[in-house]
Amino acid sequence: MTDSAELSPQRLGEDYFQSPLGYFSRLREEGPVTPVVLPHGDRVWLVTRYADVRAALADPRLHKDWASKLASPDWVPDEVTAYLSVHLLNADPPNHTRLRKLVSKAFTARRVAGLRPRVEAITTSLLDAIEARLAAGADTVDLIESFAFPLPVTVICELLGIPSRDQAQFREWSNAIVASSAEPGGFHTAGAAMYHYFTRLVEAKRATPADDMVSALIEAQDADDSLDQRELLAMMFLLLVAGHETTTNLIASGTLALLTNPVELDRLRADRSLLPGAVEELLRFTNPLNHATDRFTLEPVQIGGVTIPAREWVLLVTSSANHDPARFSDPGRLDIGRDTGGHLAFGHGIHYCLGAPLARLEGEVAFGALLDRFPALSLAADPATLLWRKSSLIHGLEQLPVRLR
Ligand code: HEM
């Protein structure tokens, strides 16, 4: 057993952002449970081996509700901080159970399957717009700006009932919220802007309800006391950010993975029945999230033979788990036919991704349509020059220039 006092934290730097998997493969060998310092100065513990990560994701000794359990009793949050802190990913049972029940009906596999025609229609119109740019003389496009971002954001905005004219604004806010490099105030400023936007939207929907999730949540709120105003706004915030930051990266990083592994790409082109399995392998291989969201200890907790002291933050590194050779053979090889059962890209346990069926649907539709529409799709940049976003949580490209003919 290792005494936690022996481990002195290193600061996460550029080597982490540009090649997190290389960084984690060293950690799995040298310090699978280890403290590090994040760019903004906070200390966290990283857990990097598959077996430890999976067990810890379902371990009730790792808590999420920091506002009630960790913050000092004298702490009085401002209105915006209070709302940012009461969503599912900051909740433990029984609050978590109550909140999740309110939205889980909208995200069952059956309900989501009903969205397929709409996801296909949005995909078709985005690909039409790309073709129009080609017809006007453009040879290359940034696949993120033209496809991987607008597809999931349009879908989640439509589900929630957010007008499409406001989507670009959301990208800016949501980027600021997940960026590690942003000055700490960036998170708060963007969170505040969303808070005011959502407050106005709820007022408008309360006056004129529509067939969307915000109206349904307002109805649930008005029917009994099960959801207060802060929780309603926080739910919208979480669904919006979680609903597009991740899927954008599945589509973009997944396309990059296919284009840099031509044998697998040809395999998929030749046999479309491989598509659902390919999406799972692309999730395992590319990991739109480097790690699960923050958890903390209230008492000393032993993980992988290391004791993490009380009141410490812990990050369970799902991407590292998905590349642990002890669980997936030859993990650095993309193999769209492999058995990916048990991959942790959507987490595990009570916080398992609520949007997993929707993300899978969007991935299948997006990859299928992209391959059908652009048989000559290729990279328009040397993969070594592509930059990854500076976020410890989100693993995604800044841009993905592609050539379409
Ligand atoms: C490829 C796309 C996606 C990936 C990789 C992903 C990944 C994850 C992961 C790893 C978690 C668990 C976090 C933790 O335990 O700390 C999670 C939770 C969650 N995800 Fe996703 N997600 C994706 C898409 C979506 C979409 C499309 C939505 C919504 C429409 C969504 C909504 C949520 C919500 C609400 C939670 C919190 C669940 C809870 O705490 O009970 N996600 N996601």
Boltz pocket constraint, residues with backbone or C-beta under 6 A from the ligand:
constraints:
  - pocket:
      binder: B
      contacts: [[A, 88], [A, 89], [A, 100], [A, 156], [A, 238], [A, 239], [A, 242], [A, 243], [A, 244], [A, 246], [A, 247], [A, 250], [A, 287], [A, 288], [A, 289], [A, 291], [A, 292], [A, 293], [A, 294], [A, 318], [A, 344], [A, 345], [A, 346], [A, 347], [A, 348], [A, 350], [A, 351], [A, 352], [A, 353], [A, 354], [A, 355], [A, 356], [A, 358], [A, 359]]
      max_distance: 6.0
